[in-house]
Amino acid sequence: MPVLALAVALAQPPAPPSEAPLDWKTLEAPYLTNHVQLTSRDQFTKAGEAYFSPNDGWIIFQATAVPEPGKEPEPFYSMFVARLTRNEGGRITGIEKPIRVSPDNSANTCGWFDPSLPGSVIFGSTLKTPADEKKSGFQVGTRKYVWMFPNEMEVCRRSVIQMLSIQTESGKDADSSAAAIGVLRQEIAGLRAKLDGANAVPAGMSPRRAELATRLELLNLDLKQIEELAPNEGAATPIFTRPNYDAECSVSPDGRFILYAHVEDTKEGERPDANIYIYDTQTKKHHPIVVAPGYDGGPFFSPDGKRICYRSDREGNDLLQIYVADLKFEDGVPVGIDFEYQLTDNKSVNWAPYWHPSGAYIVYGTSQVSHANYEIFAVRLDEAAMASAKAAAKKANTSHADIPNLLYTRITNATGADVLPVFTKGGDTMMWTSQRGPKVAGEEKPSSQLWIATVGTLPTGKPAAEAGK
């Protein structure tokens, strides 16, 4: 989902060279502060669409690695995971060495951590080189970029905890479950000896001993997870197999339901039409949720699991709009939508919607400011206005409504694209893809890389026409 957003957004022309870079640190306060760049051009030619693990300890993201000298970058995104690093106050300061989890030469998109199975991730993958690299897909207007819909793309799962490089005081690494278990047991024994067998951090313990005790606690946790998941060690495999493209996946808060986009069969010459489905991992059934003309995709469950957000090319004019829908449940299973709310209705391209953990805001990338400089906006969900619109629409026997008088806020203010915003579980940190970093010599604009910032004051918002000012 958001990969489409990322790819198309970054294909837009750069701002004119004469335009002075925006002072984003000043302009983005008080909404965003303490900015940190997580990935860099010396690692990846481009990186983006990242999501936090349920405990906010890791991220999963797609990227293309910097190739060896003399070689071209890979044509497709690979999928990576990386452990986050933090300072003494708990604020994120960076990432450890990224670990690739997708197969060689495969095309990949939209990774997600399974909240019900620590150490397990899902992502869209072809698992091999796509047969037709020129296959048509989604294209904005006449722009040269086409987002591929390879038939081989499936929603896949991989257990990654056993792959995670376990950094120890001795500098040893482990890239398999057996090796990781052995390394961890040695490290735990060594730490217990230094701590005289103590596992806790008693009052008055020296900073060094407290550090060792904390490390011991984390190592015990890692060992338990690896031992539980080691029997499932192996390559990525499809969760289900359907004809055509299946990707843009995310998971319900309880881990049971998988939201994804599926490209339907079309006649020769017709544009691909993606719809949104839910896969029930218990019953193995697929439920069509949003079936409408145009490209519907990029869905996410609300924090309480009762709604979804997504974006749609409903009008067939390439101007994607943002939607929220109340899910319809039967015996606890979401089998459709009860009502659909349209949050944007403008001449801009709006994509990559994502929930704030409070459920009170949707953030998304948009061309509202400029088609040459995509920015992240937030819209407040006025529950009273939504309930009123829903009641009126139901009386008129319709299940769709625009919501008048919603309030919007521009969150980012930097030169270059800012897209694909997501939050930590507590909502105190936002991560997104940005082109605000340094530019490499010979390249016309900065590469897309991952950034994070502390979330400060939540926006009060403005009417749509004034939001970008």
C-alpha positions in Angstrom: 0.0 0.0 0.0 2.1 2.8 1.2 4.8 1.6 -1.2 2.7 2.8 -4.0 2.5 6.1 -2.2 6.2 6.2 -1.6 7.1 5.3 -5.1 4.8 7.7 -6.8 5.5 10.5 -4.4 9.3 10.2 -4.8 8.8 10.1 -8.6 7.6 13.7 -8.4 9.9 16.5 -9.7 12.2 18.1 -7.1 11.6 21.6 -5.9 13.3 24.3 -8.0 17.1 24.5 -7.2 16.7 28.2 -6.4 14.2 27.5 -3.6 15.8 27.8 -0.1 15.5 24.7 2.0 12.8 25.0 4.6 13.8 25.3 8.3 11.9 22.1 9.2 13.1 21.9 12.8 11.4 25.2 13.6 8.4 24.8 11.3 7.5 21.4 12.6 7.5 22.2 16.3 5.5 21.7 18.4 4.1 18.7 16.6 7.5 17.1 16.0 10.8 17.5 17.8 14.1 15.6 18.4 14.4 14.5 14.8 16.7 11.5 14.1 17.6 9.9 10.7 17.5 6.1 11.1 18.8 5.0 7.7 21.3 6.7 5.4 22.4 6.9 1.8 25.7 5.1 2.6 23.6 2.0 3.5 20.6 2.2 1.2 20.0 3.9 -2.2 16.5 4.3 -0.8 14.5 3.1 2.2 10.9 3.5 3.3 7.6 2.2 4.5 8.6 1.1 8.0 6.5 -0.2 10.9 7.3 -0.7 14.6 7.1 -4.1 16.3 4.4 -4.5 19.0 6.9 -3.7 21.8 8.5 -0.9 19.8 11.8 -2.6 20.0 12.3 -3.3 16.3 11.3 -1.9 12.9 10.6 -3.7 9.6 11.2 -1.7 6.4 11.8 -2.0 2.7 15.0 -0.7 1.1 17.5 -1.2 -1.7 21.0 -1.7 -0.4 23.9 0.2 -1.8 25.5 -2.1 -4.4 29.1 -3.1 -4.6 31.3 -0.7 -6.6 30.6 -1.0 -10.3 27.3 -2.8 -9.9 23.7 -1.4 -10.3 21.3 -1.3 -7.4 18.7 -4.1 -7.2 15.6 -3.2 -9.2 13.2 -4.3 -6.4 12.8 -3.5 -2.7 14.1 -6.0 -0.2 12.7 -6.4 3.3 14.8 -5.7 6.4 14.4 -5.7 10.2 16.5 -3.8 12.6 16.6 -3.4 16.4 16.1 0.2 17.7 18.7 1.8 19.9 17.8 4.1 22.7 19.5 6.6 25.1 19.3 6.4 28.9 16.0 8.3 28.8 14.4 5.7 26.5 14.3 7.9 23.4 15.1 6.2 20.1 18.6 7.2 18.8 19.0 4.9 15.8 19.1 1.3 14.7 21.5 -1.6 14.9 22.8 -3.4 11.8 19.8 -4.1 9.5 19.1 -7.7 8.7 17.6 -8.7 5.3 14.7 -11.2 5.7 13.4 -11.4 2.1 14.7 -13.9 -0.6 17.4 -12.9 -3.1 16.1 -11.3 -6.3 12.5 -11.0 -5.1 10.2 -8.0 -5.1 8.9 -7.1 -1.7 6.6 -4.6 0.0 4.6 -3.8 3.1 6.1 -5.6 6.1 4.3 -6.1 9.4 5.1 -7.7 12.8 2.5 -10.3 13.9 1.3 -9.1 17.3 0.2 -12.6 18.3 3.6 -14.3 17.5 6.7 -12.4 18.6 9.5 -12.7 16.1 7.2 -13.4 13.2 6.7 -11.0 10.3 4.5 -10.9 7.2 5.1 -9.0 4.0 4.2 -9.1 0.3 6.8 -11.0 -1.7 7.2 -12.6 -5.1 9.8 -15.0 -3.4 11.6 -14.9 -6.7 12.3 -12.6 -9.6 9.0 -11.5 -11.1 8.4 -13.1 -14.5 7.3 -9.8 -16.2 9.1 -6.8 -14.9 7.2 -4.5 -17.3 3.8 -5.6 -16.2 1.3 -2.7 -16.0 0.2 -1.4 -12.6 -1.0 1.9 -11.1 0.2 5.1 -12.7 -0.5 8.7 -11.8 -1.5 10.6 -14.9 1.3 10.5 -17.5 4.1 10.2 -15.1 6.7 7.6 -16.1 6.5 5.6 -12.8 4.3 2.6 -12.8 3.7 0.7 -9.6 3.9 -3.0 -10.5 1.3 -5.6 -9.7 3.3 -8.8 -10.3 1.2 -11.9 -10.3 3.7 -13.7 -8.1 3.2 -11.3 -5.2 1.7 -13.1 -2.2 1.3 -12.3 1.5 4.1 -14.3 3.1 5.2 -15.1 6.6 8.7 -15.6 8.0 9.9 -16.3 11.5 12.8 -13.9 12.0 13.7 -14.0 15.7 16.1 -16.8 15.1 17.8 -14.7 12.4 18.4 -11.7 14.6 22.0 -10.9 15.1 22.5 -11.3 18.9 25.2 -8.8 19.9 27.0 -9.8 23.1 29.7 -8.2 25.2 32.3 -10.5 23.5 31.2 -9.2 20.1 29.9 -12.5 18.9 27.0 -12.6 16.4 24.5 -15.4 15.7 22.5 -15.8 12.5 20.6 -19.0 13.2 18.5 -20.3 16.1 21.1 -23.0 17.1 23.9 -20.5 17.1 21.9 -17.8 18.9 20.8 -20.2 21.7 24.4 -21.2 22.2 25.7 -17.6 22.2 23.0 -16.5 24.6 23.5 -19.3 27.1 27.3 -18.5 27.2 26.5 -14.8 27.7 23.9 -15.5 30.4 26.3 -17.7 32.3 29.0 -15.0 32.1 26.7 -12.2 33.3 25.4 -14.3 36.2 28.9 -14.9 37.3 29.7 -11.2 37.2 26.5 -10.5 39.2 27.1 -13.3 41.7 24.0 -15.0 40.4 21.7 -12.0 40.9 19.0 -11.4 38.3 17.4 -8.2 39.6 18.6 -4.7 39.9 18.6 -4.0 43.7 18.7 -0.5 45.1 22.2 0.9 45.4 23.7 -1.3 42.7 26.5 0.4 40.8 25.7 1.7 37.3 27.9 -1.0 35.8 26.2 -3.8 37.7 22.8 -2.3 36.9 23.8 -2.3 33.2 24.8 -6.0 33.4 21.6 -6.9 35.2 19.5 -5.2 32.6 21.4 -6.9 29.8 20.9 -10.3 31.5 17.1 -9.7 31.7 17.0 -8.9 27.9 19.2 -11.9 27.1 16.8 -14.2 29.0 13.9 -12.7 27.0 15.7 -13.2 23.7 16.6 -16.8 24.6 13.0 -17.7 25.5 11.7 -16.2 22.3 14.3 -18.0 20.2 13.7 -21.4 21.9 9.9 -21.0 21.3 10.3 -20.2 17.6 13.4 -22.2 16.6 11.3 -25.2 15.4 9.7 -23.0 12.8 12.9 -21.7 11.4 12.9 -21.5 7.6 12.3 -19.4 4.6 9.4 -17.1 3.9 6.3 -19.0 2.7 2.9 -17.8 1.5 0.2 -17.6 4.1 -2.3 -18.2 1.3 -2.2 -18.3 -2.5 -4.5 -16.5 -4.8 -4.2 -15.6 -8.5 -2.9 -12.1 -9.2 -1.2 -9.6 -6.9 -1.8 -9.9 -3.1 0.0 -7.5 -0.9 -0.3 -4.3 1.2 -0.9 -6.3 4.3 -1.5 -5.4 7.9 -2.8 -7.4 10.9 -5.6 -6.8 13.4 -4.6 -6.0 17.0 -5.3 -9.5 18.2 -3.3 -11.1 15.3 -6.2 -13.1 13.9 -7.2 -11.1 10.8 -5.0 -10.0 7.9 -6.0 -7.0 5.8 -4.7 -7.0 2.3 -5.2 -5.7 -1.3 -6.0 -8.2 -4.1 -6.0 -7.3 -7.8 -9.1 -8.8 -9.5 -9.2 -10.5 -12.9 -9.5 -7.9 -15.6 -10.1 -8.0 -19.4 -7.3 -7.2 -21.8 -6.6 -3.5 -21.8 -8.4 -2.7 -18.6 -6.6 -1.0 -15.7 -5.8 -3.3 -12.7 -8.5 -3.1 -10.1 -7.5 -3.8 -6.5 -10.0 -4.4 -3.7 -9.5 -4.9 0.0 -10.0 -8.3 1.7 -9.7 -9.7 5.2 -8.2 -13.2 5.7 -9.3 -15.1 8.8 -6.3 -17.1 9.9 -8.5 -19.4 12.0 -11.2 -20.3 9.4 -8.9 -19.7 6.4 -11.7 -17.7 4.7 -11.3 -14.6 2.7 -13.9 -11.8 3.1 -14.2 -9.0 0.5 -14.4 -5.8 2.6 -14.1 -2.9 0.1 -15.1 -3.8 -3.4 -15.5 -0.7 -5.6 -14.2 0.6 -9.0 -10.7 1.8 -8.9 -7.6 1.0 -6.8 -8.6 0.4 -3.2 -5.7 -0.4 -0.9 -3.3 0.4 1.9 -5.7 -0.7 4.7 -5.1 -0.6 8.5 -7.2 -1.6 11.4 -8.1 1.0 14.0 -6.5 0.6 17.4 -9.7 -1.0 18.7 -10.1 -3.2 15.6 -13.6 -1.9 14.8 -12.7 0.3 11.8 -10.2 0.4 8.9 -8.6 3.3 7.1 -7.5 3.1 3.4 -7.1 5.1 0.3 -9.0 4.8 -3.0 -8.9 5.9 -6.6 -12.7 5.7 -6.5 -13.2 8.3 -9.3 -10.6 6.7 -11.6 -8.8 10.0 -11.9 -5.6 9.1 -10.0 -6.4 11.5 -7.2 -6.4 9.1 -4.3 -8.7 10.0 -1.4 -8.7 8.9 2.2 -11.5 6.8 3.7 -12.5 5.3 7.1 -15.1 2.5 7.4 -17.0 0.9 10.2 -16.6 -2.9 9.9 -19.6 -5.2 9.9 -19.1 -8.2 12.2 -20.8 -11.7 12.2 -19.9 -13.9 15.2 -16.9 -11.7 15.9 -15.6 -11.9 12.3 -15.4 -8.8 10.1 -17.2 -9.8 6.9 -17.8 -6.4 5.3 -18.3 -2.7 6.0 -21.3 -1.2 7.7 -20.6 2.4 6.7 -17.9 4.3 4.8 -16.7 7.8 5.6 -14.8 9.9 3.1 -12.2 12.1 4.8 -10.7 13.9 1.8 -12.4 15.0 -1.4 -10.1 17.4 -3.3 -7.8 17.8 -6.3 -4.8 16.3 -4.5 -3.3 12.9 -4.3 -3.8 11.6 -0.7 -2.4 8.3 0.4 -0.8 6.1 3.1 -3.4 6.8 5.9 -2.4 5.6 9.4 -4.1 5.7 12.8 -2.8 7.6 15.8 -3.0 5.1 18.7 -5.7 7.3 20.3 -8.0 6.6 17.4 -8.7 10.3 17.2 -6.5 11.1 14.2 -5.6 9.8 10.8 -2.2 10.9 9.4 -1.4 10.6 5.7 0.8 11.9 2.9 -0.7 14.4 0.4 0.1 16.7 -2.5 -2.1 19.4 -1.1 0.8 21.8 -0.6 2.5 20.9 -4.0 2.8 18.0 -6.4 6.5 18.7 -6.2 6.6 18.5 -2.4 4.4 15.9 -0.6 3.8 16.5 3.1 2.2 14.7 6.0 -1.2 16.0 7.2 -3.4 14.9 10.2 -7.2 15.0 10.3 -9.2 14.9 13.5 -12.0 12.4 13.5 -15.1 14.3 14.8 -17.1 11.4 16.2 -20.2 13.6 16.6 -20.1 14.8 13.0 -19.4 11.2 11.8 -22.4 9.9 13.7 -24.7 12.6 12.4 -23.5 12.0 8.8 -24.0 8.2 9.2 -27.5 8.6 10.6 -28.6 11.0 7.8 -27.1 8.6 5.1 -28.8 5.6 6.6 -32.1 7.4 6.4 -31.4 8.0 2.8 -30.6 4.4 2.4 -26.9 4.9 1.5 -23.8 3.6 3.2 -21.3 6.3 2.3 -20.9 10.0 3.3 -18.5 12.9 3.2 -17.8 14.4 6.6 -18.2 18.2 6.6 -16.1 20.6 8.7 -13.3 18.2 9.6 -10.1 19.9 10.8 -6.7 19.2 9.2 -3.2 20.1 10.2 0.0 20.1 8.2 2.5 18.1 10.3 5.7 18.2 8.2 7.4 21.2 6.6 10.5 20.1 4.7 11.8 20.4 1.2 11.3 17.1 -0.5 8.7 14.4 0.0 7.5 13.4 3.4 5.2 10.3 3.3 4.3 7.1 5.1 3.8 8.2 8.7 3.4 5.6 11.5 3.5 5.7 15.3 4.9 3.8 18.2 2.3 2.0 20.4 2.1 4.9 22.8 2.0 7.5 20.1 5.0 9.4 21.5 7.2 8.8 18.3 6.4 9.2 14.6 8.4 7.4 11.9 8.1 8.3 8.2 10.0 8.4 4.9 11.6 11.7 4.0 13.9 13.3 1.5 15.1 16.0 3.9 18.6 14.4 4.4 21.9 15.3 2.7 22.2 14.9 -1.1 24.8 12.6 -2.6 27.1 14.2 -5.2 25.8 13.5 -8.7 22.2 12.9 -7.6 19.6 15.6 -8.3 17.8 15.2 -5.0 18.3 13.6 -1.5 17.3 9.9 -1.3 14.3 8.7 0.6 15.3 7.5 4.0 13.6 6.7 7.4 13.3 9.4 10.0 11.7 9.6 13.4 10.7 12.4 15.8 9.1 12.9 19.2 5.4 13.7 18.9 4.6 16.8 20.9 1.3 18.7 21.0 -1.5 17.0 19.1 -2.9 19.3 16.4 -6.2 21.2 16.9 -6.6 21.5 13.1 -7.9 23.9 10.5 -10.6 23.8 7.8 -9.3 21.9 4.7 -8.7 25.1 2.7 -6.5 26.6 5.3 -4.6 23.5 6.5 -1.6 23.8 4.3 -0.8 27.4 5.2 
